[in-house]
């Protein structure tokens, strides 16, 4: 199998641009997955990627070659081999895994099983890709369906965000460049904003039924306009001495308080019907 060794190869140039430029990712509708874990999850949900890019050392390992055969069966994607040195140059991580996948950004699909959104998240100006990815990971784990990002948010499909989310992207409907105030106004349930100025705390309100959480910028928090657009403004009680929580940690706490309340309500309802 031919091995690409030149940085001037058109595919290598494309991969470097996809890693570095959010505009190029949006223009082409493509992005990169780094590592076999993300690629496995993508394949389990959406099928084979457009192209697999592997280092020569990776494909020379018989165990790796055998694993790819098991993963893709008799219909493998296009496989491109690059030299070990060149792979280190194009990899988005300092310690390359040896395998990348070139994928098309998934299109948004409506959930035909449910006529209205039950559990959504609105993110305003979340700028750190690691935070954004962690929020998406917790959201998927809590069975959130729709995530709306304001125009000032980090790129949801950057390699760093994808790595932090650990495959969560492929279980969510991610809406970028959203008008969050409009989304909040149209949401058919309770919109809950987190704000350090709030008078009520997370554990004092009901989260049963359709709920949308709103989280703001890591430093500045939510805008006044988004706080006003919410039905509830809450704070997470912190008996310790720290002033605030990391945005991803705060989101996880809120998501799983809703999970807890929904389960408690379902259990109580089941007992009541017996």
KENUVO-982340 format. One line per 4 residues: number of its first residue (from 1); their letters; for each residue x, y, z of N, C-alpha, C, CB. Coordinates in steps of 0.02 Angstrom, whole numbers. Each point is the difference from the previous one (the first is absolute). Last residue first. Glycine has a CB too. Layout:
! KENUVO-982340
NUM = a = X/Y/Z/X/Y/Z/X/Y/Z/X/Y/Z  ...
This chain:
! KENUVO-982340
274 = xxxx = -2547/78/2067/-10/-69/20/-61/-8/45/123/-19/-8  -29/228/-79/-46/-33/-46/-13/-73/18/40/76/-89  113/69/210/-68/27/6/-50/-35/-45/50/108/28  183/-159/-36/-29/-24/63/-72/21/6/112/5/55
270 = xxxx = 9/78/-237/-11/-73/-8/-32/-29/63/99/-6/-78  -32/230/82/-59/-8/-43/-16/-74/-8/28/106/-61  167/-48/175/-58/18/40/-64/-10/-39/68/82/62  136/-114/-174/-10/-52/50/-62/13/42/123/-18/4
266 = xxxx = -56/180/-162/-24/-61/-34/-14/-56/49/64/33/-101  33/165/183/-70/13/-20/-29/-62/-34/25/123/-14  202/-128/71/-40/0/61/-74/10/-17/97/45/66  57/-27/-241/-6/-69/23/-43/-5/63/113/-25/-49
262 = xxxx = -64/239/-37/-42/-37/-47/-11/-72/22/42/74/-92  108/62/216/-70/19/11/-47/-38/-47/39/113/37  195/-148/-62/-24/-24/65/-73/15/10/115/15/47  -10/73/-238/-7/-73/-6/-28/-29/65/97/-3/-81
258 = xxxx = -42/230/84/-62/-13/-39/-11/-75/-8/15/110/-62  181/-48/163/-55/16/46/-66/-10/-36/72/82/64  122/-102/-189/-16/-61/37/-47/12/59/110/-44/-34  -38/224/-111/-28/-53/-41/-23/-59/43/74/34/-95
254 = xxxx = 41/147/199/-69/16/-19/-32/-56/-40/31/121/-1  196/-142/59/-41/-2/61/-73/13/-18/98/40/69  61/-18/-241/-11/-71/19/-44/-6/61/111/-28/-48  -45/245/-23/-48/-30/-46/-15/-72/20/42/74/-92
250 = xxxx = 125/41/211/-67/27/15/-53/-32/-44/52/108/36  172/-160/-82/-21/-31/63/-70/23/19/119/-6/38  -18/105/-225/-16/-70/-15/-24/-36/63/84/0/-93  -7/225/112/-62/-4/-38/-22/-71/-13/29/109/-53
246 = xxxx = 113/-49/272/13/-6/-71/-65/-10/-38/115/-48/24  -143/168/208/17/-65/-28/21/7/-72/-80/-56/79  96/238/142/-38/-24/-57/24/-69/-20/-18/118/-39  99/1/235/-51/47/-23/-43/-28/-56/76/92/33
242 = xxxx = 50/-224/182/11/22/-68/-58/44/-23/68/-104/-25  -53/-11/242/25/68/-5/15/24/-71/47/-18/112  -243/-170/-26/72/11/7/19/72/-13/19/-118/-35  -243/29/9/17/13/69/75/11/12/-99/-67/32
238 = xxxx = -78/94/-241/69/-21/10/20/17/72/29/17/-123  -259/-41/-62/26/15/67/71/-28/9/-118/0/45  5/87/-274/17/-64/31/30/15/68/20/-56/-113  -208/209/-22/71/-6/17/10/-71/28/11/126/24
234 = xxxx = -207/2/-200/20/-38/60/76/3/10/-97/-77/-17  -143/172/-121/71/15/8/23/-32/66/-9/109/-66  -208/-139/-126/28/-8/67/74/19/-1/-82/-92/27  -44/120/-221/-57/-4/46/23/-5/72/-66/-56/-89
230 = xxxx = 205/181/-121/-12/-63/35/-62/4/44/122/-22/-2  -23/206/-125/-39/-45/-43/-18/-65/34/57/50/-98  82/118/201/-70/23/-4/-43/-46/-42/41/116/13  189/-159/1/-28/-8/67/-74/19/0/112/23/52
226 = xxxx = 12/17/-246/-15/-71/7/-30/-15/69/93/-27/-80  -24/249/33/-54/-19/-45/-19/-73/8/38/88/-80  149/3/195/-63/20/31/-60/-22/-43/58/98/53  163/-245/-76/-19/69/-13/-66/16/35/60/-3/-111
222 = xxxx = 110/-188/208/-52/13/-49/-12/75/-9/-53/-108/29  296/33/55/-66/-28/13/-49/16/-56/22/10/122  225/40/-94/-51/52/6/-70/-26/17/65/65/-81  129/-214/52/18/55/44/-56/48/14/113/-11/-43
218 = xxxx = -143/-185/-96/38/-24/58/17/56/49/47/-89/-72  -269/101/-86/73/4/-7/36/-16/65/-17/86/-88  -233/-176/84/35/55/-32/75/-6/0/-94/69/33  -156/-224/-33/64/12/33/39/53/-40/2/-119/46
214 = xxxx = -266/-2/-10/40/50/-35/64/12/40/-104/54/-50  -105/-259/16/49/36/41/39/49/-43/9/-99/78  -262/-26/-95/59/23/-37/45/39/48/-65/5/-109  -159/-196/112/45/47/33/57/18/-46/-30/-47/112
210 = xxxx = -225/-99/-79/46/31/-47/42/56/33/-81/-27/-93  -5/-147/270/-30/24/-62/51/34/-45/-109/13/60  158/-9/195/-38/-52/-32/-34/28/-63/-19/-58/111  155/168/62/29/-9/-67/-36/-55/-38/111/40/43
206 = xxxx = -148/143/182/-18/-62/-34/30/-1/-70/-107/-8/67  215/138/155/-47/6/-55/-15/-69/-30/42/116/-24  118/-67/203/-64/27/23/-53/3/-55/62/66/84  177/-129/-99/-37/-53/33/-68/23/27/108/-51/29
202 = xxxx = 53/200/-141/-18/-55/-45/-47/-51/33/109/15/-56  -114/232/157/54/-46/-19/-28/-60/-39/66/36/100  -132/244/-65/-20/-69/12/58/-46/-20/-123/28/-18  143/206/-10/-23/-7/70/-20/-72/17/-40/118/-5
198 = xxxx = 229/-5/-182/-66/-29/10/-16/-8/74/11/-60/-109  197/139/-6/-44/49/32/-69/-28/17/61/88/-62  113/-207/-56/21/7/70/-43/51/37/117/-31/-33  -198/-130/-173/26/67/11/19/7/74/-70/47/-94
194 = xxxx = -45/-218/-117/44/-1/59/33/69/7/21/-125/-13  -266/38/-105/65/33/-7/39/-4/65/-48/77/-87  -172/-206/-47/34/11/64/70/29/-13/-65/-95/55  -196/46/-170/69/20/-18/34/22/65/-33/34/-119
190 = xxxx = -191/-198/56/33/46/46/71/12/-21/-74/-39/93  -113/-24/-276/13/-28/66/33/53/43/11/-116/-48  -35/107/-206/-65/-15/32/11/-36/67/-55/-8/-113  199/194/-50/3/-64/34/-64/-12/40/126/9/6
186 = xxxx = -66/192/-132/-40/-50/-35/-1/-67/36/26/58/-106  102/131/184/-69/23/-6/-45/-54/-29/41/117/-14  194/-153/26/-30/0/67/-74/19/-3/112/29/49  14/-16/-248/-9/-70/20/-34/-5/68/103/-31/-66
182 = xxxx = -44/244/-10/-57/-27/-38/-13/-73/18/27/79/-94  160/23/188/-60/32/27/-62/-27/-36/66/104/30  148/-171/-108/-21/-33/62/-63/31/31/119/-29/20  -15/-3/-267/-28/58/36/-30/-27/65/-25/65/-109
178 = xxxx = 232/-192/-29/-71/6/17/-17/67/32/-4/-123/15  209/-10/-114/-19/68/-21/-75/13/13/90/-3/-88  -45/-254/90/48/54/9/-30/67/-25/95/-82/-13  -185/-168/106/-19/57/-42/48/57/13/-122/-35/2
174 = xxxx = 97/-249/33/39/59/18/-16/56/-50/92/-71/50  -187/-174/54/-14/46/-55/33/66/18/-111/-58/-32  192/-197/118/-33/64/12/-18/34/-65/63/11/106  69/-213/-75/-63/-16/33/-42/63/13/55/-99/53
170 = xxxx = 167/97/-147/-38/-43/-45/-66/-24/31/107/-35/-51  62/173/166/-29/35/-57/-49/-42/-39/105/65/-8  34/-148/190/-67/25/17/-34/34/-59/38/15/117  194/-113/-94/-52/-32/-40/-70/25/13/71/-97/-1
166 = xxxx = 124/184/120/5/-73/1/-57/-35/-36/61/10/107  8/232/-48/-68/-26/4/-2/-77/-4/-40/106/-52  245/19/31/-26/11/67/-70/-31/8/67/105/8  37/-109/-222/36/-44/47/-29/6/71/104/11/-70
162 = xxxx = -190/133/-97/-19/-70/-12/34/-47/48/-17/28/-121  79/198/122/-67/-9/28/-23/-72/-7/-27/120/-26  231/-64/-75/6/3/73/-68/-9/34/99/76/-13  -86/-66/-227/28/-62/27/5/1/76/64/-14/-105
158 = xxxx = -256/161/-5/73/1/-1/27/-65/28/0/126/12  -236/-51/-35/28/-55/-39/76/5/-7/-108/-6/-61  -35/168/176/-20/-65/27/36/-58/-34/-111/48/27  195/209/14/-23/-44/-54/-15/-69/28/67/65/-84
154 = xxxx = -92/151/244/53/-37/-34/-31/-47/-52/74/6/103  -221/207/-44/26/-61/31/59/-28/-39/-114/-24/45  -31/219/-97/65/12/30/29/-62/34/-34/118/16  -185/-107/-122/51/11/-51/70/7/30/-87/55/-70
150 = xxxx = -90/-203/206/-1/68/-28/58/8/-49/-53/45/106  -75/-281/-51/60/40/13/-7/69/-30/70/-104/3  -226/-127/81/3/61/-40/60/42/21/-126/-2/-15  24/-269/27/46/49/29/6/58/-48/64/-90/63
146 = xxxx = -235/-143/-9/20/58/-41/45/47/39/-107/-10/-64  38/-202/161/-7/-12/-72/28/57/-42/-102/-67/25  150/-57/233/-19/62/-35/-5/-16/-74/58/73/88  7/-230/96/-53/-8/-51/-29/67/-24/-27/-109/53
142 = xxxx = 221/58/96/-63/15/35/-61/-4/-46/64/72/77  158/-104/-160/-8/-49/54/-66/8/36/123/-4/13  -59/163/-176/-18/-63/-32/-13/-55/53/68/32/-101  10/176/179/-67/7/-29/-23/-66/-32/22/122/-21
138 = xxxx = 199/-102/103/-49/-7/54/-71/3/-26/82/51/79  87/-13/-235/6/-69/25/-50/-12/56/122/-1/-31  -100/219/-57/-34/-45/-48/1/-72/25/32/78/-94  88/80/218/-71/12/7/-39/-46/-47/22/120/31
134 = xxxx = 211/-124/-49/-22/-31/63/-75/9/11/114/20/48  -13/88/-233/-3/-72/-9/-24/-36/62/92/10/-82  -58/222/96/-57/-15/-44/-6/-75/-10/15/110/-58  170/-32/179/-62/9/37/-60/-20/-42/53/93/66
130 = xxxx = 153/-92/-175/-2/-54/49/-63/4/42/124/-1/3  -78/174/-159/-22/-62/-33/-4/-59/49/51/41/-105  -89/222/164/52/-50/6/-23/-66/-32/43/55/106  -185/142/-90/57/12/-45/54/-53/3/-25/119/11
126 = xxxx = -251/-52/24/48/-47/30/60/-2/-47/-92/-71/57  -120/208/-80/70/22/1/45/-45/42/-41/116/-16  -200/-184/40/15/68/-23/75/15/11/-119/37/27  -69/-255/-50/67/20/22/18/67/-31/34/-120/11
122 = xxxx = -253/-62/51/19/59/-37/66/26/28/-122/29/-23  -34/-274/18/51/41/30/16/59/-46/48/-100/61  -263/-100/-7/45/36/-45/50/41/41/-90/5/-88  -127/-193/91/60/15/39/52/31/-46/-24/-97/81
118 = xxxx = -195/44/-160/-11/-14/70/59/22/44/-72/-96/-34  -57/156/-221/63/-10/36/-14/-8/75/62/67/-88  -244/-144/-99/29/61/29/63/-17/39/-114/52/7  -14/-218/-130/-21/61/-33/29/63/28/-102/-58/-26
114 = xxxx = 192/-204/3/-21/48/51/-17/66/-33/72/-56/87  12/-134/-204/-35/-35/53/-28/48/52/74/-98/-18  63/155/-175/-70/-11/-18/-39/-34/56/35/-8/-119  183/173/98/-19/-60/38/-75/-12/-11/91/21/87
110 = xxxx = 88/103/-260/-54/9/48/-17/-66/33/-45/97/-66  289/-19/-34/-59/-40/-14/-52/12/53/69/-87/-58  174/203/-55/-50/-2/54/-60/-40/-23/40/111/44  214/-160/-137/-56/45/-8/-49/-7/58/13/-5/-124
106 = xxxx = 261/-43/127/-67/-29/-3/-53/53/-9/39/-94/72  214/110/-166/-38/22/58/-71/-28/-5/70/106/11  134/-237/-124/-46/54/-15/-38/19/64/-12/-39/-121  266/-71/123/-72/-12/-2/-38/61/-23/13/-83/93
102 = xxxx = 242/-54/-60/-29/59/-32/-74/-14/-8/107/29/-62  81/-135/240/-54/-10/-47/-23/67/-27/-36/-106/59  274/-16/61/-47/56/-5/-56/-21/-48/91/86/23  135/-200/127/-58/-7/-44/-45/61/5/6/-125/12
98 = xxxx = 198/91/116/16/-37/-61/-58/-8/-47/83/-60/65  -47/184/151/-26/-68/8/16/-43/-60/-92/44/71  233/178/32/-48/-25/-50/-20/-73/13/50/78/-82  33/130/232/17/-71/-2/-49/-34/-47/47/2/118
94 = xxxx = -69/227/-96/72/-6/7/24/-72/-3/-2/103/68  -222/-16/-202/23/-12/69/75/-9/2/-110/-53/29  -25/81/-232/-19/55/44/21/-9/72/-96/17/-75  216/-108/-165/-42/-20/57/-17/60/44/52/-114/-2
90 = xxxx = 98/116/-192/-71/14/-13/-45/-18/59/22/-20/-120  217/-16/127/-11/70/-19/-74/16/-8/110/0/-58  -37/-222/101/10/42/60/-12/73/-15/83/-83/42  -87/-67/-221/-59/-9/42/6/42/63/-16/-116/-46
86 = xxxx = 200/105/-100/-52/44/-26/-64/-6/42/48/-10/-115  132/-133/167/20/69/12/-55/48/-22/120/-32/-14  -148/-198/-33/-5/13/72/16/72/16/31/-118/23  -131/63/-265/61/-17/38/-9/19/73/70/16/-103
82 = xxxx = -288/-80/-32/50/53/-3/60/-20/42/-90/88/-17  -148/-198/-113/57/-10/44/49/58/-9/-14/-127/-4  -265/70/-38/59/37/-22/55/-8/52/-71/84/-63  -183/-198/-21/55/0/48/60/35/-30/-42/-108/51
78 = xxxx = -248/85/-78/64/14/-33/54/5/54/-57/61/-96  -139/-205/180/4/65/-32/66/6/-37/-73/51/89  -47/-294/-56/41/50/35/-2/67/-36/74/-92/41  -210/-140/-39/-10/65/-34/40/54/35/-116/-34/-37
74 = xxxx = 99/-197/109/20/-5/-70/-11/65/-38/-27/-121/4  59/134/259/-22/-58/-37/26/2/-72/-101/-5/72  133/160/126/-32/20/-63/-23/-59/-43/70/101/3  35/-129/217/-42/60/7/-40/14/-64/82/46/81
70 = xxxx = 80/-223/-74/-58/-17/41/-49/59/2/71/-77/70  132/112/-178/-39/-48/-39/-63/-19/38/105/-44/-53  52/178/161/-36/39/-51/-43/-46/-43/93/84/-2  47/-185/161/-55/35/33/-40/40/-51/67/7/105
66 = xxxx = 129/-116/-178/-53/-49/14/-61/35/31/87/-90/16  106/218/-51/-29/-18/-64/-58/-48/9/111/18/-56  15/38/245/-40/58/-23/-35/-16/-66/80/77/58  69/-237/27/-59/4/42/-45/57/-21/65/-49/95
62 = xxxx = 147/19/-200/-51/-49/-22/-63/2/41/93/-72/-39  80/272/-19/-15/-42/58/-58/-47/-19/39/91/81  35/78/-229/47/-56/-1/-10/-47/60/82/74/-59  -205/129/33/-26/-52/-45/47/-59/-5/-60/88/-64
58 = xxxx = 122/98/201/-65/-25/22/-22/-59/-44/-31/115/42  228/7/-95/10/-44/57/-65/-31/23/97/69/35  -101/92/-206/28/-63/-25/10/-49/57/57/62/-93  -252/115/119/72/2/-6/26/-68/-24/8/87/91
54 = xxxx = -257/9/-153/38/-35/51/74/10/-12/-91/-85/11  -179/166/-79/70/18/-10/40/-32/56/-30/109/-58  -226/-138/-72/42/-14/58/72/19/-18/-77/-93/41  -178/172/-141/69/-18/-11/34/-13/67/4/69/-106
50 = xxxx = -241/-30/86/19/9/-70/70/-27/-14/-74/100/-5  -66/-214/206/20/67/-19/20/4/-74/38/20/118  -223/-199/-13/71/10/-15/15/72/-17/7/-119/-40  -224/83/192/31/-40/-53/72/19/-13/-111/-11/-51
46 = xxxx = -50/96/224/-8/30/-67/32/-40/-56/-4/109/57  -1/-177/182/-59/42/-7/-13/19/-73/21/44/115  167/-177/-46/-58/-34/30/-64/39/-11/75/-51/85  136/142/-154/-21/-55/-42/-63/-34/26/119/-17/-32
42 = xxxx = -19/188/163/-28/27/-63/-27/-56/-44/82/97/6  34/-160/186/-66/27/17/-34/28/-63/39/27/117  182/-104/-141/-46/-56/15/-70/26/14/95/-67/47  77/225/-73/-18/-31/-64/-49/-58/10/113/34/-47
38 = xxxx = -21/74/236/-48/43/-34/-23/-32/-66/54/101/52  114/-218/63/-61/3/40/-54/42/-34/69/-14/104  155/-8/-195/-47/-54/-17/-65/4/41/99/-71/-29  55/290/-41/-1/-57/45/-55/-50/-15/49/73/84
34 = xxxx = -77/177/-162/64/-26/19/-8/-60/47/51/115/-14  -195/28/-190/-5/-37/62/69/-30/15/-124/-26/-18  30/248/-142/44/-57/14/-16/-32/67/89/54/-69  -241/91/-134/43/8/59/39/-65/11/-81/83/52
30 = xxxx = -98/68/-243/42/-57/20/35/15/66/16/-32/-121  -150/176/-36/-44/-47/34/36/-63/22/-93/44/-69  173/167/-45/3/-65/-31/-50/-50/29/119/22/-23  -105/201/109/-5/7/-73/-3/-68/-34/63/107/8
26 = xxxx = -28/-93/227/-69/17/-18/-9/3/-76/-11/63/108  228/-100/-25/-43/-57/18/-72/14/-21/76/-28/97  78/201/-122/9/-51/-51/-42/-61/15/117/42/-21  -116/130/178/-33/23/-61/6/-52/-55/24/118/32
22 = xxxx = 90/-151/171/-72/-14/7/-38/22/-63/10/14/125  257/-87/-102/-48/52/-19/-73/-21/8/85/42/-80  124/-180/124/14/68/23/-57/50/-9/116/-25/-27  -118/-214/-40/20/3/70/2/72/25/65/-105/-16
18 = xxxx = -107/65/-212/-57/-22/40/16/3/75/-37/-73/-94  210/118/-59/-49/55/1/-61/-19/42/39/37/-113  123/-203/78/28/54/41/-49/58/6/116/-34/-34  -171/-143/-111/-4/-21/70/26/54/47/13/-119/-37
14 = xxxx = 6/153/-198/-70/3/23/-6/-18/73/-38/-28/-116  248/6/14/-17/71/6/-72/8/26/80/28/-94  -10/-243/42/34/23/61/-15/74/12/91/-86/-18  -171/-12/-181/-36/-25/58/31/25/65/-33/-102/-65
10 = xxxx = 142/156/-142/-64/35/10/-39/-24/61/-4/15/-123  274/-20/115/-54/-42/-28/-67/34/15/69/-107/15  149/181/65/-32/35/-55/-55/-41/-34/106/62/-18  43/-140/191/-47/47/30/-39/38/-53/77/11/97
6 = xxxx = 34/-263/-126/9/71/-13/-55/42/33/56/-29/-107  -36/-218/99/56/27/40/7/76/-6/58/-109/-16  -233/-126/-22/10/71/-13/55/26/47/-122/14/-36  81/-267/-67/6/38/61/13/73/-17/43/-101/63
2 = xx = -157/-140/-187/41/60/-3/-2/38/66/-22/8/-124  -6/-278/105/-42/60/0/44/63/0/-92/-63/62
